[in-house]
Amino acid sequence: MSAPQYISGHGLLTGRTAVITAAAGAGIGGATARRFLEEGARIVIGDAHARRLKETEQAFAEEFGADRVAALPCDVTDETQVQALFALAERTHDGLDIVVNNAGLGGTAALTEMTDEQWTKVLDVTLNGTFRCTRTALRSLRAAGRGGTVVNNASVVGWRAQSGQAHYAAAKAGVMALTRCAAIEAAEYGVRVNAVAPSLAMHPHLVKVTSAELLDELTAKEAFGRYAEPWEVANVIVFLASDYSSYLTGEVVSVSSQRA
């Protein structure tokens, strides 16, 4: 089954400012940045890959206008860089309304062969990085006093077992739990916190870190017989960031054509 037709924007995020991490390139973060621009938002994007980030910023600025796009290299394992990214949103667009925590790191290793370094690196980017950005986001949104939304990128692997993914699964399950707890704390000042849990969204960076055999196996399990396009996940992130999800908080929405 082929992917459905791309959906044009409907102004769902007009006038809002969003910070999006790991937003350079062709993955879910890049697709989310594009969809947010198409829906009328201003964006501040970060990524650990400075060259790729600069190319993404320039391309978006040419297409949507330089006044709607700002970028800063950001490694979410570095608190100083996280603070700088959010400070850019304050300076450039007088605050923020939406935060998308997309940064994550995968890999494949059997638990018996996994090193402390492999485990710690995945957890630090995927879980601790989401914690650092969520903490900064909630402080900023609480101080602004005008509500807002946070959307985290989890994974169906946070629910189901997959060989070689103990570190990634543990990190994504942690993101889900963090989402639920943050949502309860943030509700009192009108901020909603939710997450998406994609199954398999194909992009060039995934191909580099996953074997073709595993990708074929995972694709075959999908009910539609295909993987998701990154923009299909981004559409759900737009929904969670918009007023259409005004009563949702603490939820993890599976973006999947298979059972979690």
NORURGI-V676223 format. One record per backbone hydrogen bond with DSSP energy under -1.0 kcal/mol. CO is the residue of the C=O (numbers start at 1). NH is the residue of the N-H. E is the energy in kcal/mol with one decimal. If there is no record, write none. Layout:
[[CO NH E] [CO NH E]]
This chain:
[[11 14 -1.1] [13 16 -1.9] [16 42 -3.1] [17 97 -2.9] [17 98 -2.1] [18 44 -2.8] [19 100 -3.0] [20 46 -2.2] [27 31 -2.4] [28 32 -2.5] [29 33 -2.3] [30 34 -2.1] [31 35 -2.5] [32 36 -2.6] [33 37 -2.0] [34 38 -2.5] [35 39 -1.4] [36 41 -2.6] [37 40 -1.6] [39 13 -2.2] [40 15 -1.4] [42 18 -2.6] [43 70 -1.8] [44 20 -2.2] [45 72 -1.9] [46 23 -2.2] [47 74 -1.8] [48 50 -1.0] [49 53 -2.3] [50 54 -2.4] [51 55 -2.1] [52 56 -2.1] [53 57 -2.8] [54 58 -2.4] [55 59 -2.2] [56 60 -2.5] [57 61 -2.6] [58 62 -2.1] [59 63 -1.6] [60 64 -3.4] [61 65 -1.7] [65 68 -1.7] [66 69 -1.1] [68 43 -2.7] [70 45 -2.6] [75 78 -2.3] [78 82 -2.0] [79 83 -2.5] [80 84 -1.9] [81 85 -2.0] [82 86 -1.9] [83 87 -2.2] [84 88 -1.7] [85 89 -1.2] [86 90 -1.7] [87 91 -2.4] [88 92 -3.0] [89 93 -2.0] [89 95 -1.1] [97 149 -2.3] [98 19 -2.5] [99 151 -2.9] [100 21 -2.2] [100 102 -1.2] [101 153 -2.2] [110 113 -1.3] [110 114 -1.3] [115 119 -2.3] [116 120 -2.9] [117 121 -2.5] [118 122 -1.8] [119 123 -2.2] [120 124 -2.6] [121 125 -2.0] [122 126 -2.5] [123 127 -1.6] [123 128 -2.6] [124 129 -1.0] [127 131 -2.3] [128 132 -2.8] [129 133 -2.2] [130 134 -2.5] [131 135 -2.8] [132 136 -2.1] [133 137 -2.6] [134 138 -2.9] [135 139 -1.9] [136 140 -2.1] [137 141 -3.0] [138 142 -2.4] [139 143 -1.9] [140 144 -2.0] [141 145 -1.8] [148 192 -2.3] [149 99 -1.9] [150 194 -2.5] [151 101 -2.3] [152 196 -2.4] [155 158 -1.9] [156 159 -1.9] [156 160 -2.0] [162 165 -1.7] [164 109 -2.0] [165 169 -3.3] [166 170 -2.2] [167 171 -2.0] [168 172 -2.6] [169 173 -2.6] [170 174 -1.8] [171 175 -1.9] [172 176 -1.9] [173 177 -2.1] [174 178 -2.9] [175 179 -2.4] [176 180 -1.9] [177 181 -2.3] [178 182 -2.9] [179 183 -2.1] [180 184 -1.5] [181 185 -1.9] [182 186 -2.6] [183 187 -1.4] [186 189 -1.4] [186 191 -2.0] [187 190 -1.8] [192 150 -2.4] [193 250 -3.4] [194 152 -2.5] [195 253 -3.0] [196 154 -3.4] [197 255 -1.7] [198 156 -2.2] [200 228 -3.2] [203 207 -1.5] [204 208 -1.1] [211 215 -2.2] [212 216 -2.4] [213 217 -2.2] [214 218 -2.7] [215 219 -2.4] [216 220 -2.1] [219 222 -1.2] [222 225 -1.6] [228 202 -1.8] [229 232 -1.7] [229 233 -1.0] [230 234 -2.2] [231 235 -1.8] [233 237 -1.8] [234 238 -2.6] [235 239 -1.9] [236 240 -2.3] [237 241 -1.9] [238 242 -1.3] [242 245 -1.3] [243 246 -1.4] [245 248 -2.2] [251 195 -2.2] [253 197 -2.6] [255 199 -1.6] [257 223 -1.8]]
